[in-house]
Amino acid sequence: MQPLPNGVPTPELPPLRWQKSRRSNPSGNCVELAELPDGAGIAVRNSRHPDGPALIYTVDEIAAFVLGARDGDFDHLIH
């Protein structure tokens, strides 16, 4: 699979299994993530706009974000 650009329209991606956080609420205030085929990266999209653009990150980039969130690095951004 060729590297995908960021902001790729979701319908242009191969079929993916999207996953929301268990902390998602009924208002749809969450993002969804999906693993790209062959470990090519992780797609991230706004759950309220499932056909909208998806941002593509490497597994290492997502790991750095998730681990930083787990460590509280972004706690100051939520009120």
QUIZI-V231529 format. One record per pair of residues at least 12 apart in sequence whose ideal C-beta (glycine too) atoms are under 6 Angstrom apart, sorted by the first residue. I is the first residue (numbers start at 1). J is the second residue. D is the distance in Angstrom with one decimal. If there is no record, write none. Layout:
<<I J D> <I J D>>
//
This chain:
<<1 37 5.8> <1 38 5.8> <1 40 4.9> <4 56 4.8> <6 55 5.0> <6 56 5.5> <7 53 4.3> <8 54 5.7> <9 53 5.9> <10 45 5.7> <10 51 5.3> <10 54 5.1> <11 51 5.7> <14 37 5.8> <16 34 3.7> <17 34 5.9> <18 32 4.2> <18 34 4.7> <19 33 5.7> <20 32 5.2> <28 47 5.2> <28 48 4.6> <30 47 5.0> <31 44 5.6> <32 45 5.4> <32 47 5.0> <41 56 5.2> <41 57 5.8> <41 58 5.3> <42 57 5.1> <42 62 4.6> <43 56 5.6>>
//
